[in-house]
């Protein structure tokens, strides 16, 4: 568990996985979707995610989630719902205690 948390806690790792959730993407498309992160960081993260068998290249050379990567993101759907609820609560005006 700690190894996974370490990997996912690295800058851009979750964002890359999130961007691949709907469809495979080329290196350049991923770079654009991830706010033009540097090529060296993207390359390093993709290598780490490939080593962890969460991402792979398809026959067209695009990056895509592996089956374990897709299962991981499916488990994060609940976190997305929680985040949206949390953001709504933060946006609500609070009563002034004075």
C-alpha positions, -999 to +999 in steps of 0.1 A: +000+000+000+028+024+009+045+019-025+012+027-043+006+058-022+042+069-029+037+065-066+003+082-067+016+110-045+042+120-070+034+152-089+012+146-120+008+108-115-029+109-106-035+135-132-020+113-159-042+084-148-073+106-147-066+120-182-064+084-195-097+073-179-118+079-210-095+071-239-059+064-249-037+095-256-005+102-273+024+117-254+017+151-269-020+149-261-013+140-225+012+168-222-015+193-234-042+178-212-019+181-182-014+219-186+018+215-207+039+198-180+075+194-190+084+165-213+110+152-188+084+150-160+058+134-182+083+109-195+094+100-160+059+096-147+048+075-176+078+053-171+069+049-134+033+042-142+043+016-168+067-001-144+038-003-119+017-018-147-010+008-145-003+023-179+008+007-212+012+017-248-013+004-273-005-008-308-010+028-321+017+040-297-008+058-274-008+055-237-037+038-221-047+023-187-041-013-181-068-034-165-053-029-130-051+009-138-087+010-148-097-009-117-077+016-096-095+046-112-129+029-107-121+028-070-113+065-071-148+073-084-161+075-048-133+100-040-145+121-069-180+121-055-167+130-021-146+158-035-176+174-053-196+172-021-168+187-001-163+215-026-201+223-023-198+225+015-168+248+013-187+271-011-217+275+012-218+307+032-214+301+069-234+318+096-216+347+113-211+336+149-211+373+162 
